[in-house]
Amino acid sequence: MKTLTIIPSRLSATRLPGKPLLKINDLSIISHVFKRAQEANIGDVVVAAEDEEIVDDVIKNGGRAILTGRNHKTGTDRIYEAFQKLEVKNVDLIMNLQGDEPSINIEDIQNLNKKMVSNQSKMGTLAAKMKDLNDLYNENVVKVITNENLNNDGFFEAKNFLRRSSEVANIYHHIGIYCYSTETLKKFVQLNQSKNEIENRLEQLRALDNNIEIKVALASSSPIGVDTKEDYLALKKIMEYKV
């Protein structure tokens, strides 16, 4: 099966404008993510960008990028536009990586791809064990509840995604990486945003609300997402120290 990785990216993030072009070790965050995706070696990688500056940066750093429209409601809509524009043939799976997680584990990307192929799944994602129970009430940490306890071998069904929870059984820190079959991606973007999705600001609820099953694999760890200046400085410190 053939996989295409598309990374949606835009400069106009509300909490940290210009985020994709912030630098760590003299390389932009978006170019770090591109290189991680490339190192996973599961297929071609393309950045789907809202801004010419992102396209220029990715290309300058040896990557591949395509310019998309400015009116997308979600990253998935941006990915689908890029997929249509690229006109690539014989792609079975689309991997959607977040453009603000430059420390994403390469083996986790590979594992999700492998599980999608071996299970012939329609849609899959990753989750990690919760390190801090206070995160149950932290709205910035998205949670997923699965129908079984996640282990390294399993690929289990997501029952719900939420921002706050008092439930502790089979609840995990959701990692914003998705893999869809091409037919599922097409179906997803044609559906209207659900009330549940809009209220919770979680696009994956549109899938569950329309009976699209999402399978969840266990990730080795939660990558640090860059949402605020504090996140950026913390991650910069970690990644630059490693070098």
Secondary structure, 3 states (H helix, E strand, C coil): CCEEEEEEECCCCCCCCCHHHCEECCEEHHHHHHHHHHHHCCCCEEEEECCHHHHHHHHHCCCCEEECCCCCCCHHHHHHHHHHHHCCCCCCEEEECCCCCCCCCHHHHHHHHHHHHHHCCCEEEEEECCCCHHHHHCCCCCEEEECCCCCCCCCEEEEEEECCCCCCCCEEEEEEEEEEEHHHHHHHHHCCCCHHHHHHCCCHHHHHHCCCCCEEEECCCCCCCCCCHHHHHHHHHHHHHHC
